[in-house]
Amino acid sequence: MNLSKLLVLGTLLLGSQVHAEQYWQPDNRPPRFCLQNFNAYGPVYASGLEERTERMTGFLQALPKCDVVHLQEVWNESHINKIEKNLRHQYSMTTPNRDSRIGVMSLFMGDIKGKETVNFTVNNEGGVMDSVRDALNVKKAFHVVRAGFFGIDEDFFFMNTHLHPSSSSVRITQILDLLRWRLENPQLKLLLSGDFNADVDSLERKLVMLTLGMHDSMEEFLGGYPKGYCTYCAGNPLGWLLSDHTFDYIFFSNVGESATTLKAIEGQVNMRGTPRKPWSDHYGVRVNFSVEPAKSALTSEQTEARRIEAIETLAVAAHILKKEKGEEFRLYLKALEELSAQLKARSGKFNAYFESYR
């Protein structure tokens, strides 16, 4: 073998060795997972559902896949069947809508270790659309899955929900239902996503974040919501509103027994389709999380500032419920007053949970 051939062979062997060393180099980054939220717009009056579902599921099969997908407005049996057929090789699925018409569906690439569905106590305000929902036995609810992922040494609670579309009073009661569940199940970090029908500056969003101890993942990743941000946008031909709104969120709570911290490291509004052929009247929200090894904490001054803000927010929510005539609202008004009293006295189960925020 001549000298030139030996040099070429040596170069190839050296290159392959360097490539192998790079390939086997350990990834020292914290473990990661992804959550995708999407209102799939599947009521009986929605047009183009089959085509939109094909496009949606085609996107969810593409790389990079998301570990968890939360869907809302998956109402019809045929809609559920189509999603299951197209995605069954990639995801394990929970379909509570088969048992009760609540319209949510959750998909996991990890291990599903438990699940629970809870109907909201107050589901309507008596309007025309609520009468239609009652006739069709349509309910609002939340669905919780306990899941774990390969390479992550803790489980998480994933909560998927869809709040009332028009009544702030009803949404307040529904958020208190979420809180009631969380106070009974504080041991794991909680990721909560869905269609909240409430804008960024709404009382309801503030109530979710302050009472359930939540971070807004997109707000933290973006450093605040920029002008023009929306998930329910006026330019969407499937939409019903003439102005831009943000209704869809992915929240997370670091409260739990594990001494780690969730961090939103990447986020985007996606699943838009094309301007003439959107996939839904909503756009999707996708966030990548890392599980950081350090446990975060607030200073006493930060906790007290949150306490003052929470007491003020609970007072505004109580003022709204006081205007309602239904007896069902009285129970929630009493609950708001009790939560506020615990914060002021710095005692009780809710206060202990509130002070665990990090």
Secondary structure as UniProt FT lines:
FT   HELIX           3..23
FT   STRAND          32..39
FT   TURN            44..45
FT   HELIX           49..61
FT   STRAND          68..72
FT   HELIX           77..87
FT   TURN            88..90
FT   STRAND          92..94
FT   HELIX           96..98
FT   STRAND          105..108
FT   STRAND          111..119
FT   HELIX           128..135
FT   TURN            136..137
FT   STRAND          141..148
FT   TURN            150..151
FT   STRAND          156..162
FT   HELIX           168..184
FT   STRAND          190..195
FT   TURN            200..201
FT   HELIX           203..211
FT   TURN            212..213
FT   STRAND          215..216
FT   HELIX           217..222
FT   TURN            227..228
FT   TURN            234..235
FT   TURN            237..238
FT   STRAND          248..253
FT   STRAND          261..270
FT   STRAND          284..292
FT   HELIX           300..321
FT   TURN            322..323
FT   HELIX           327..345
FT   HELIX           349..355
//
